[in-house]
Amino acid sequence: MKQAVIDIGSNSLRLTLYAVDEEARFKILFREKIMAGLAGYVEKGQLSQEGIRCAVSALQEFQTTLEMLDISHPAVFATASLRNIENTKEALAEIENATGFSIEILSGEEEARLGFLGALGHHAGP
């Protein structure tokens, strides 16, 4: 099985495509990174319209890549880029409406836990 993951971070957006076997072991098949610098679009605690457009543009590039790879339903999550702003709900709605992606905002604790598991080479599992 193949699974795509999109990470919307403060400085970059990353698309990673994994092959996952029956024992839930994974191998990276493809990586793409777009330096968007979303943190630079935060004004008075809010992600600006220009920042939202920048995120949408990057995600639309990833959509094109995923279509070429015949991959649908990527797991899309955001960390501090959308978590630490005052207009999270509004920015998230605009980005989701423009891209069709369902985006999960990870808490700081969840981001740390998943980063730790990734560093150990474990899957997050149920």
Disulfide bonds with the S-S distance in Angstrom:
none
